[in-house]
Amino acid sequence: MKDKKDKNVKAAGAKAAGAVRQPRSVRVVLMALMIAMLLAMLDNMIIGTAMPTIVGELGGLEHLAWVVTSYTLATAASTPIWGKLGDLYGRKSIFLISIVVFLIGSVLSGMAQDMGQLIGFRAVQGLGAGGLMVGVMAIIGDLIPPRERGKYQGMMAGVMALAMIGGPLVGGTITDHLGWRWSFYINLPLGAVALVMVTAVLHLPKKERSTAKIDYLGAALLTVGITAIVLVTTWGGTEYAWSSAIIMELIAIGVASIVGFLFVETKAAEPIMPLHIFRNRNFTLMSVIGFLTGFVMFGAVLFLPLFQQSVQGASATNSGLLLLPMLLSMMVVSLISGRVTTNSGKYKIFPIMGGGLMVAGLFLLAQMDTDTSRLTSGIYMAVLGAGMGFLMQITMLVAQNSVDMKDMGVASSSATLFRTLGSSFGVSIMGALFTSRVQDTMAERGGAGVTQQSAQLDAASLAKLPEVAREAYQFAVASGTHAAFLLGGSIAVIGFVAAFFVQEVPLRGAGPQQADGPGADPVGPAEATVSGEAAGAVHGRQLAKENA
């Protein structure tokens, strides 16, 4: 009997090894996943360019911010729920549903007849987008063991760079030649390709339908808490004063909801976000570092083009190209660090290097002024991009490596959620500081008339200003950028320090040696998923030791 069991285990190990040697099938699946990821990331970039035309046709300028806010709110609030549903009912089917929801939201948004309809349909889009991002990360976590995953990091970084650079260009071209409605309809062919490819080539182990009761109360409390947090960071200092009654009420609702959620999660049979995953030091540290990376990254994406347009006179037409030094650096470093991780199995050095470079890049960017050349600012951006390249994928990889396979969905969704919330806080807090500094500087230099208009004039408006006012505004923008990046650098120091406390737990790998542990699947699932499943038993013992 023992001999038969040993043969089965060895067969599983051989199958696992064979699965890893099927890069073509894995790459086809990854291509489908990257298309889905591109859908979620590209959407906001395209719509941002089309918004002036949309407002011109539909009206409702006073509700303009809600077109973005409704999408962001729905994405953030639904992210943990999608992750848990994937854990309970199977990753593939839940992922396909999220694509369909996103495409339905896209069609409805393109058919909107007024601003109210567009805001509501954008929320539907956001619901689907939350499942797209989590589904991609969780499926990759199921499909490819962390030890092998590093070699594919460049693909994910490349998709992010493509979305940021190509989004404004594609959005402008579509709006000018086809009309703004095609900014939404363009999602349909991409989504159809992703649906067909995922359906045809993705084969994950069949999951028995869970009989556990869904944690509706926990989901509701978390949704209310996240909504309140995002609204506070979106409205605070812009729509409403930070000390206003509505902001105070939202803060109270957010705190009460999160406290209630934490209590409910300790009692639920299948919690939306199992609190035990935070007992793992690495997972908690990666959540913190991911939050801070989101805080810094989206702040940089907001202020760097603004500085280059207002101070350095760059054109707004190709705004995505202004970020090229940062994005290329991020992509190259992510690719290199992924390869090294795959070959060596070591990763602790990368969060440390990433944290250090991110701090250095932000403090360098904080030194920019009206005399800084584009070459110099490009070098500074490349330093920041290198730091983010070390962190963007490593944080997700280590977070997924820190939990059992059954919690892959909630780990992916939690890591994604913290990064999303970080970006929301970063844009809000850095933006508030930037605006305040610009207004104060303009008042000091006698540009109060410009101050009353906006803290973010576009290039055309800037050219119409008198020379004295224009120079004062450029100085004010440089001063505001200095303050924003100085704050970002100070915040990033926390992530740099946190990286030193990461434990280098061996990454789940592939091959016969990992399949020898108890709990290895003697049959092995289809496609390349065998490697991750076979490695789970050994990694389970490592996690138990780390959490003890």
C-alpha positions as CSV (number, residue, x, y, z in Angstrom):
1,M,0.0,0.0,0.0
2,K,2.8,2.4,0.9
3,D,4.6,1.6,-2.4
4,K,1.5,2.4,-4.3
5,K,1.1,5.7,-2.4
6,D,4.8,6.6,-3.1
7,K,4.2,5.9,-6.8
8,N,1.2,8.2,-6.8
9,V,3.1,11.0,-5.1
10,K,6.0,10.6,-7.5
11,A,3.6,10.7,-10.4
12,A,2.2,13.9,-9.1
13,G,5.7,15.3,-8.8
14,A,6.5,14.3,-12.3
15,K,3.3,15.8,-13.6
16,A,4.1,19.0,-11.7
17,A,7.6,19.1,-13.3
18,G,6.1,18.5,-16.7
19,A,3.5,21.2,-16.2
20,V,6.2,23.8,-15.6
21,R,7.8,22.8,-18.8
22,Q,4.7,23.9,-20.7
23,P,5.5,27.6,-21.1
24,R,3.4,27.9,-24.3
25,S,0.1,27.0,-22.5
26,V,0.9,29.1,-19.6
27,R,1.7,32.1,-21.8
28,V,-1.5,31.8,-23.7
29,V,-3.5,31.9,-20.4
30,L,-1.4,34.8,-19.2
31,M,-2.0,36.6,-22.4
32,A,-5.8,36.3,-21.8
33,L,-5.3,37.5,-18.2
34,M,-3.2,40.5,-19.2
35,I,-5.9,41.5,-21.7
36,A,-8.4,41.5,-18.8
37,M,-6.0,43.4,-16.6
38,L,-5.5,45.9,-19.4
39,L,-9.3,46.5,-19.6
40,A,-9.5,47.6,-16.0
41,M,-6.3,49.7,-16.1
42,L,-6.9,51.3,-19.5
43,D,-10.4,52.4,-18.9
44,N,-9.8,55.4,-16.5
45,M,-6.9,56.6,-18.7
46,I,-9.0,56.7,-21.8
47,I,-12.1,58.2,-20.1
48,G,-10.0,61.0,-18.6
49,T,-9.1,62.2,-22.0
50,A,-12.7,62.0,-23.3
51,M,-14.3,63.8,-20.3
52,P,-14.3,67.3,-21.7
53,T,-16.2,66.1,-24.8
54,I,-18.6,64.0,-22.6
55,V,-19.4,67.0,-20.5
56,G,-19.9,69.1,-23.6
57,E,-22.6,66.7,-24.9
58,L,-24.3,65.5,-21.7
59,G,-23.9,68.6,-19.5
60,G,-23.8,68.1,-15.7
61,L,-20.4,69.7,-15.1
62,E,-21.1,70.0,-11.4
63,H,-21.3,66.1,-11.2
64,L,-18.1,65.5,-13.3
65,A,-16.0,64.2,-10.4
66,W,-18.6,61.5,-9.8
67,V,-17.9,59.8,-13.1
68,V,-14.5,58.8,-11.7
69,T,-15.6,58.5,-8.0
70,S,-18.4,56.1,-8.7
71,Y,-16.1,53.8,-10.6
72,T,-13.4,54.0,-7.9
73,L,-15.9,53.4,-5.1
74,A,-17.4,50.4,-6.8
75,T,-14.0,48.9,-7.6
76,A,-12.6,49.3,-4.1
77,A,-15.8,48.1,-2.3
78,S,-16.2,45.0,-4.5
79,T,-12.6,43.9,-4.5
80,P,-12.6,41.9,-1.2
81,I,-16.0,40.3,-2.1
82,W,-14.8,39.1,-5.5
83,G,-11.7,37.5,-3.9
84,K,-13.8,35.6,-1.4
85,L,-16.3,34.4,-3.9
86,G,-13.5,33.0,-6.0
87,D,-12.2,31.1,-3.0
88,L,-15.6,29.7,-2.2
89,Y,-17.1,28.9,-5.6
90,G,-14.1,28.6,-8.0
91,R,-11.8,31.2,-9.5
92,K,-12.6,30.7,-13.2
93,S,-16.4,31.1,-13.2
94,I,-16.2,34.2,-10.8
95,F,-13.6,35.8,-13.1
96,L,-15.7,35.3,-16.2
97,I,-18.7,36.8,-14.4
98,S,-16.6,39.9,-13.5
99,I,-15.6,40.3,-17.2
100,V,-19.3,40.1,-18.3
101,V,-20.3,42.7,-15.6
102,F,-17.5,45.0,-16.8
103,L,-18.6,44.7,-20.4
104,I,-22.3,45.3,-19.5
105,G,-21.2,48.4,-17.6
106,S,-19.2,49.5,-20.7
107,V,-22.1,49.1,-23.1
108,L,-24.5,50.9,-20.8
109,S,-22.0,53.8,-20.2
110,G,-21.6,54.2,-23.9
111,M,-25.4,54.5,-24.3
112,A,-25.8,57.0,-21.4
113,Q,-28.1,59.9,-22.2
114,D,-27.3,62.1,-19.3
115,M,-24.7,62.5,-16.6
116,G,-26.8,60.7,-13.9
117,Q,-27.0,57.6,-16.1
118,L,-23.3,57.7,-16.9
119,I,-22.4,57.9,-13.2
120,G,-24.6,54.9,-12.4
121,F,-23.4,52.8,-15.3
122,R,-19.8,53.7,-14.4
123,A,-20.5,52.1,-11.0
124,V,-21.5,48.9,-12.8
125,Q,-18.2,49.1,-14.7
126,G,-16.4,49.5,-11.4
127,L,-18.0,46.5,-9.9
128,G,-16.7,44.4,-12.8
129,A,-13.3,46.0,-12.6
130,G,-12.8,45.0,-9.0
131,G,-13.2,41.4,-10.0
132,L,-10.9,41.7,-13.0
133,M,-7.9,42.9,-11.0
134,V,-8.4,40.4,-8.2
135,G,-9.2,37.5,-10.6
136,V,-6.0,38.1,-12.6
137,M,-3.8,38.1,-9.4
138,A,-5.5,35.1,-7.8
139,I,-5.5,33.0,-10.9
140,I,-1.8,33.7,-11.4
141,G,-1.4,32.7,-7.8
142,D,-3.1,29.4,-8.5
143,L,-1.5,28.8,-11.8
144,I,2.1,29.6,-11.2
145,P,4.1,28.9,-8.0
146,P,5.8,32.0,-6.5
147,R,9.2,30.6,-7.3
148,E,8.3,30.5,-11.1
149,R,6.1,33.7,-11.1
150,G,9.0,36.1,-11.1
151,K,9.8,35.5,-14.8
152,Y,6.3,36.8,-15.7
153,Q,6.5,40.0,-13.7
154,G,7.7,42.0,-16.7
155,M,4.4,41.2,-18.5
156,M,2.4,42.7,-15.7
157,A,4.6,45.8,-15.4
158,G,4.5,46.1,-19.2
159,V,0.7,46.2,-19.1
160,M,0.7,48.9,-16.5
161,A,3.1,51.0,-18.6
162,L,1.1,50.4,-21.7
163,A,-2.1,51.6,-20.0
164,M,-0.5,54.7,-18.6
165,I,1.3,55.7,-21.8
166,G,-1.3,54.5,-24.4
167,G,-4.4,55.4,-22.5
168,P,-4.4,59.2,-23.1
169,L,-3.3,58.7,-26.7
170,V,-5.9,56.1,-27.5
171,G,-8.6,58.1,-25.6
172,G,-7.8,61.3,-27.6
173,T,-7.7,59.5,-30.9
174,I,-11.0,57.6,-30.3
175,T,-12.8,60.8,-29.1
176,D,-11.6,62.9,-32.1
177,H,-12.4,60.3,-34.8
178,L,-15.2,58.0,-33.5
179,G,-16.8,60.0,-30.7
180,W,-16.7,59.7,-26.9
181,R,-19.1,56.7,-26.8
182,W,-16.4,54.5,-28.4
183,S,-14.2,55.2,-25.4
184,F,-16.5,52.7,-23.7
185,Y,-17.4,50.5,-26.7
186,I,-13.6,49.8,-27.3
187,N,-13.8,47.5,-24.3
188,L,-16.1,45.1,-26.1
189,P,-13.6,43.5,-28.6
190,L,-10.9,43.3,-26.0
191,G,-13.3,41.8,-23.4
192,A,-14.7,39.3,-26.0
193,V,-11.1,38.1,-26.8
194,A,-10.4,37.7,-23.0
195,L,-13.7,35.8,-22.5
196,V,-13.0,33.4,-25.3
197,M,-9.4,32.8,-24.4
198,V,-10.1,32.3,-20.7
199,T,-13.0,29.9,-21.4
200,A,-10.9,27.9,-23.9
201,V,-7.5,27.6,-22.3
202,L,-7.8,28.2,-18.6
203,H,-8.2,24.9,-16.7
204,L,-8.2,25.0,-13.0
205,P,-9.0,22.2,-10.5
206,K,-12.8,21.8,-10.1
207,K,-13.9,23.2,-6.8
208,E,-16.8,21.8,-4.9
209,R,-19.5,24.3,-4.3
210,S,-19.1,25.6,-0.8
211,T,-22.1,25.1,1.6
212,A,-20.9,27.9,3.9
213,K,-23.2,30.8,4.4
214,I,-21.9,34.0,2.8
215,D,-20.8,36.6,5.2
216,Y,-23.4,39.2,4.1
217,L,-23.1,41.4,7.3
218,G,-19.3,41.5,7.0
219,A,-19.5,42.4,3.3
220,A,-22.0,45.2,4.0
221,L,-19.9,46.7,6.8
222,L,-16.7,46.5,4.8
223,T,-18.5,48.1,1.8
224,V,-19.8,51.0,3.9
225,G,-16.4,51.4,5.6
226,I,-14.5,51.5,2.3
227,T,-17.1,53.8,0.7
228,A,-16.8,56.3,3.6
229,I,-13.0,56.2,3.5
230,V,-12.8,56.8,-0.3
231,L,-15.4,59.6,0.0
232,V,-13.4,61.3,2.8
233,T,-10.2,61.2,0.7
234,T,-12.0,62.3,-2.4
235,W,-14.1,65.1,-1.0
236,G,-11.9,66.3,1.9
237,G,-10.3,69.6,1.1
238,T,-11.9,69.9,-2.3
239,E,-15.7,69.5,-2.2
240,Y,-15.9,70.1,1.5
241,A,-13.5,71.5,4.2
242,W,-11.8,68.8,6.2
243,S,-13.5,70.1,9.3
244,S,-17.0,70.2,7.7
245,A,-19.9,68.3,9.3
246,I,-20.2,65.9,6.3
247,I,-16.5,64.9,6.4
248,M,-16.7,64.4,10.2
249,E,-19.8,62.2,9.7
250,L,-18.2,60.1,7.0
251,I,-15.1,59.6,9.2
252,A,-17.4,58.5,12.1
253,I,-19.3,56.1,9.8
254,G,-16.1,54.7,8.4
255,V,-14.5,54.1,11.8
256,A,-17.7,52.5,13.2
257,S,-18.2,50.3,10.1
258,I,-14.6,49.0,10.2
259,V,-14.7,48.3,13.9
260,G,-18.0,46.5,13.4
261,F,-16.5,44.6,10.5
262,L,-13.5,43.4,12.5
263,F,-15.9,42.1,15.2
264,V,-18.1,40.3,12.7
265,E,-15.1,38.7,11.1
266,T,-14.1,37.0,14.3
267,K,-17.5,35.3,14.5
268,A,-18.3,34.5,10.8
269,A,-17.9,30.9,9.5
270,E,-16.5,32.1,6.2
271,P,-15.3,35.7,6.7
272,I,-15.0,38.0,3.7
273,M,-11.5,38.9,5.0
274,P,-10.2,36.2,7.4
275,L,-8.2,38.0,10.1
276,H,-5.9,35.1,10.6
277,I,-4.0,36.0,7.4
278,F,-2.8,39.2,9.2
279,R,-1.1,37.1,11.9
280,N,1.5,36.3,9.3
281,R,4.2,38.9,9.6
282,N,5.1,39.0,5.9
283,F,1.5,39.4,4.8
284,T,1.0,42.3,7.1
285,L,4.2,44.0,6.0
286,M,3.4,43.5,2.4
287,S,0.0,45.1,3.0
288,V,1.7,48.1,4.6
289,I,4.3,48.4,1.8
290,G,1.6,48.0,-0.9
291,F,-0.5,50.8,0.7
292,L,2.6,53.1,0.7
293,T,3.5,52.1,-2.9
294,G,0.0,53.0,-4.0
295,F,0.2,56.3,-2.0
296,V,3.4,57.3,-3.8
297,M,2.8,56.0,-7.2
298,F,-0.5,57.6,-8.0
299,G,0.6,60.8,-6.4
300,A,3.6,60.8,-8.8
301,V,1.4,60.0,-11.8
302,L,-0.7,63.0,-10.9
303,F,2.0,65.7,-10.2
304,L,4.8,64.8,-12.6
305,P,2.8,65.6,-15.9
306,L,1.4,68.7,-14.2
307,F,4.9,69.9,-13.3
308,Q,6.3,69.2,-16.8
309,Q,3.4,71.0,-18.5
310,S,3.2,74.0,-16.2
311,V,6.9,74.6,-15.4
312,Q,8.8,72.9,-18.2
313,G,6.3,73.8,-21.0
314,A,5.6,70.3,-22.2
315,S,2.6,69.6,-24.3
316,A,-0.5,68.0,-22.7
317,T,-1.4,66.1,-25.9
318,N,1.1,63.4,-25.2
319,S,0.9,63.5,-21.4
320,G,1.4,59.7,-21.1
321,L,4.8,60.0,-22.7
322,L,5.9,62.4,-20.0
323,L,6.0,59.4,-17.6
324,L,8.1,57.3,-19.9
325,P,11.4,57.4,-17.9
326,M,9.6,56.3,-14.8
327,L,7.5,53.6,-16.5
328,L,10.4,52.1,-18.5
329,S,12.6,52.0,-15.5
330,M,9.8,50.3,-13.5
331,M,9.2,47.7,-16.2
332,V,12.9,46.8,-16.7
333,V,13.6,46.6,-13.0
334,S,10.5,44.5,-12.4
335,L,11.6,42.1,-15.2
336,I,15.1,41.8,-13.8
337,S,14.1,41.3,-10.2
338,G,11.5,38.7,-11.3
339,R,14.1,36.7,-13.1
340,V,16.5,36.8,-10.2
341,T,13.7,35.7,-7.8
342,T,12.9,32.8,-10.1
343,N,16.5,31.7,-10.4
344,S,17.6,32.2,-6.8
345,G,14.4,32.0,-4.8
346,K,15.6,35.0,-2.8
347,Y,13.5,38.1,-2.5
348,K,14.1,40.0,0.7
349,I,16.7,42.3,-0.8
350,F,14.1,43.6,-3.3
351,P,11.7,45.3,-0.9
352,I,14.7,46.9,0.8
353,M,16.2,48.1,-2.5
354,G,12.8,49.2,-3.7
355,G,12.0,51.1,-0.6
356,G,15.4,52.9,-0.6
357,L,15.2,53.9,-4.3
358,M,11.6,55.1,-3.8
359,V,12.7,57.3,-0.9
360,A,15.7,58.6,-2.9
361,G,13.6,59.2,-6.0
362,L,10.9,61.2,-4.2
363,F,13.5,63.4,-2.4
364,L,15.2,64.0,-5.7
365,L,11.9,65.0,-7.3
366,A,11.3,67.3,-4.3
367,Q,14.4,69.3,-5.4
368,M,12.9,70.2,-8.8
369,D,12.4,73.9,-9.4
370,T,11.8,76.3,-12.4
371,D,15.3,75.7,-13.7
372,T,15.2,71.9,-13.6
373,S,15.8,70.5,-17.1
374,R,13.7,67.7,-18.6
375,L,16.8,65.4,-18.6
376,T,17.4,65.9,-14.9
377,S,13.7,65.4,-14.0
378,G,13.7,62.3,-16.3
379,I,16.7,60.8,-14.3
380,Y,14.9,61.5,-11.1
381,M,11.8,59.8,-12.4
382,A,13.8,56.8,-13.5
383,V,15.1,56.4,-9.9
384,L,11.6,56.5,-8.5
385,G,10.5,54.0,-11.2
386,A,13.2,51.6,-10.3
387,G,12.1,51.7,-6.7
388,M,8.5,50.9,-7.7
389,G,9.7,48.2,-10.1
390,F,11.3,46.4,-7.2
391,L,8.0,46.7,-5.2
392,M,5.0,46.5,-7.5
393,Q,5.0,42.7,-8.1
394,I,7.1,41.5,-5.2
395,T,4.5,42.8,-2.7
396,M,1.8,40.6,-4.3
397,L,4.1,37.7,-4.7
398,V,5.2,37.6,-1.1
399,A,1.6,38.3,0.1
400,Q,0.3,35.3,-1.9
401,N,3.3,33.1,-0.7
402,S,2.3,33.9,2.9
403,V,-1.1,32.2,2.9
404,D,-2.5,28.8,2.3
405,M,-3.8,28.0,-1.2
406,K,-7.4,28.1,0.1
407,D,-6.9,31.8,1.0
408,M,-5.3,32.9,-2.3
409,G,-8.4,34.9,-3.3
410,V,-8.7,36.9,-0.1
411,A,-4.9,37.5,0.0
412,S,-4.9,38.8,-3.5
413,S,-8.0,41.0,-2.9
414,S,-6.6,42.3,0.4
415,A,-3.3,43.2,-1.2
416,T,-5.1,44.9,-4.1
417,L,-7.4,46.8,-1.7
418,F,-4.6,48.2,0.4
419,R,-2.9,49.4,-2.7
420,T,-6.1,51.0,-4.0
421,L,-6.8,52.7,-0.7
422,G,-3.1,53.9,-0.6
423,S,-3.6,55.5,-4.0
424,S,-6.8,57.2,-2.8
425,F,-5.1,58.6,0.3
426,G,-2.0,59.6,-1.8
427,V,-3.9,61.6,-4.4
428,S,-6.0,63.3,-1.7
429,I,-3.4,64.2,0.8
430,M,-0.6,65.1,-1.6
431,G,-3.2,67.0,-3.7
432,A,-4.5,69.0,-0.8
433,L,-0.9,69.9,0.2
434,F,0.0,70.8,-3.4
435,T,-3.1,73.0,-3.8
436,S,-2.6,74.8,-0.5
437,R,1.1,75.5,-1.3
438,V,0.3,76.8,-4.8
439,Q,-2.4,79.1,-3.5
440,D,-0.3,80.4,-0.6
441,T,2.7,81.0,-2.9
442,M,0.6,82.8,-5.5
443,A,-0.8,85.1,-2.8
444,E,2.7,85.9,-1.5
445,R,3.9,86.7,-5.1
446,G,0.9,88.9,-6.0
447,G,-1.0,86.4,-8.2
448,A,-4.3,86.3,-6.2
449,G,-6.3,86.6,-9.4
450,V,-4.9,83.3,-10.7
451,T,-5.3,81.7,-7.3
452,Q,-9.0,82.2,-7.5
453,Q,-9.2,80.4,-10.9
454,S,-7.5,77.1,-10.2
455,A,-4.4,75.5,-8.8
456,Q,-4.0,73.5,-11.9
457,L,-4.1,75.6,-15.1
458,D,-3.6,73.9,-18.4
459,A,-0.9,74.9,-20.9
460,A,-3.3,76.9,-23.1
461,S,-4.6,78.9,-20.1
462,L,-1.1,79.4,-18.8
463,A,0.1,80.9,-22.1
464,K,-2.6,83.6,-22.0
465,L,-1.4,84.9,-18.6
466,P,0.7,88.0,-18.3
467,E,4.4,87.2,-18.0
468,V,4.6,88.2,-14.3
469,A,1.6,86.1,-13.4
470,R,2.9,83.1,-15.5
471,E,6.3,83.2,-13.8
472,A,4.6,83.5,-10.4
473,Y,2.4,80.5,-11.2
474,Q,5.3,78.4,-12.4
475,F,7.2,79.2,-9.2
476,A,4.1,78.2,-7.2
477,V,3.6,74.9,-9.0
478,A,7.3,74.1,-8.4
479,S,6.8,75.0,-4.7
480,G,3.7,72.8,-4.5
481,T,5.4,69.9,-6.2
482,H,8.3,70.2,-3.8
483,A,5.9,70.0,-0.8
484,A,4.0,67.1,-2.3
485,F,7.1,65.0,-3.1
486,L,8.7,65.9,0.3
487,L,5.6,64.5,2.0
488,G,5.7,61.4,-0.3
489,G,9.3,60.8,0.5
490,S,8.7,61.1,4.3
491,I,5.8,58.6,4.0
492,A,7.9,56.2,1.9
493,V,10.5,56.0,4.7
494,I,8.0,53.9,6.6
495,G,7.9,51.3,3.8
496,F,11.7,51.3,3.6
497,V,12.0,50.5,7.3
498,A,9.2,47.9,7.2
499,A,11.1,46.0,4.4
500,F,13.9,45.2,6.9
501,F,11.5,43.1,9.0
502,V,10.4,40.8,6.1
503,Q,11.3,37.2,6.7
504,E,12.7,35.3,3.7
505,V,10.3,32.3,3.8
506,P,11.2,29.9,0.8
507,L,8.9,30.5,-2.1
508,R,6.5,27.7,-3.2
509,G,8.3,26.0,-6.1
510,A,7.7,23.3,-8.5
511,G,9.1,19.8,-9.1
512,P,9.1,16.4,-7.5
513,Q,10.9,17.6,-4.3
514,Q,7.9,19.7,-3.3
515,A,5.4,17.0,-4.0
516,D,6.7,14.7,-1.4
517,G,4.9,16.3,1.5
518,P,1.6,15.1,3.0
519,G,-1.4,16.4,1.3
520,A,0.0,16.4,-2.2
521,D,-2.6,15.6,-4.8
522,P,-1.9,12.1,-6.2
523,V,-3.9,12.8,-9.4
524,G,-3.0,16.4,-10.2
525,P,-5.2,19.0,-11.8
526,A,-5.1,20.0,-15.5
527,E,-2.6,22.3,-17.2
528,A,0.1,24.0,-15.2
529,T,-1.8,24.2,-11.9
530,V,-0.3,21.0,-10.6
531,S,3.0,22.7,-9.6
532,G,1.3,25.2,-7.2
533,E,-1.0,22.5,-5.7
534,A,1.8,20.0,-5.2
535,A,4.0,22.6,-3.5
536,G,1.2,23.6,-1.0
537,A,1.9,20.9,1.6
538,V,5.5,21.9,2.1
539,H,4.6,25.6,2.2
540,G,1.9,24.9,4.7
541,R,4.5,23.6,7.1
542,Q,6.6,26.7,6.5
543,L,3.7,28.9,7.2
544,A,2.8,27.1,10.4
545,K,6.4,27.5,11.5
546,E,6.4,31.2,10.7
547,N,3.0,31.9,12.4
548,A,3.9,30.0,15.5
